[in-house]
Amino acid sequence: MTSPRPDATSPDATSPDAAGDVFRSALRDMLLLLGVLTVLGIGVGYVVAGTAGAWGAVIGVALALVFSGTTVLSMLKTSRSSPTTMAAVVLGAWLGKFAVLIAVLAVLRDREFYSKGVLAVVLVVGVLGSAVLDFRAVSKGRVPYVTPADDGASRN
């Protein structure tokens, strides 16, 4: 009996880079989500708060991209590294994105050209949506827990 051929959404566990396939899928889905969120956020933000709402949506999507993108890219770039290296890179990216968030919010604090409410809603939808898509990619991914060694001996 042959096993079913894996589809595009389910990376093949025999692939040499199955984990990389999962992270590429998560990155693609996140970029698609943020693209749709950009269009919808600008449109709804403009209707709700005018030009300030559109700017709030743009800033919110940009921050969501920094937040979600750094994690996925860190995992993708270190998927073939040791767990210690991967953890160090992900921790460094986490610290970096919080520094960027604090700096951006400090710079924007007293500005009036954007809607803080639209920014907050778009940022929350972008980050939570990306987290859900990351979870979906990982749970659907076929990544082996161990790599079997081929010792040449057949088992009876």
Secondary structure as the mmCIF struct_conf table of DSSP 4:
data_model
#
loop_
_struct_conf.conf_type_id
_struct_conf.id
_struct_conf.beg_label_comp_id
_struct_conf.beg_label_asym_id
_struct_conf.beg_label_seq_id
_struct_conf.end_label_comp_id
_struct_conf.end_label_asym_id
_struct_conf.end_label_seq_id
HELX_LH_PP_P HELX_LH_PP_P1 THR A 2 PRO A 6
TURN_TY1_P TURN_TY1_P1 ALA A 8 THR A 9
BEND BEND1 SER A 10 SER A 10
TURN_TY1_P TURN_TY1_P2 ALA A 13 THR A 14
BEND BEND2 SER A 15 SER A 15
TURN_TY1_P TURN_TY1_P3 PRO A 16 ASP A 17
HELX_RH_AL_P HELX_RH_AL_P1 ALA A 18 ALA A 49
TURN_TY1_P TURN_TY1_P4 GLY A 50 GLY A 50
HELX_RH_AL_P HELX_RH_AL_P2 THR A 51 LYS A 77
TURN_TY1_P TURN_TY1_P5 THR A 78 ARG A 80
BEND BEND3 SER A 81 SER A 81
HELX_RH_AL_P HELX_RH_AL_P3 PRO A 83 LEU A 108
TURN_TY1_P TURN_TY1_P6 ARG A 109 ASP A 110
BEND BEND4 PHE A 113 TYR A 114
HELX_RH_AL_P HELX_RH_AL_P4 LYS A 116 LYS A 140
BEND BEND5 TYR A 145 VAL A 146
BEND BEND6 GLY A 152 GLY A 152
HELX_LH_PP_P HELX_LH_PP_P2 ALA A 153 ARG A 155
#
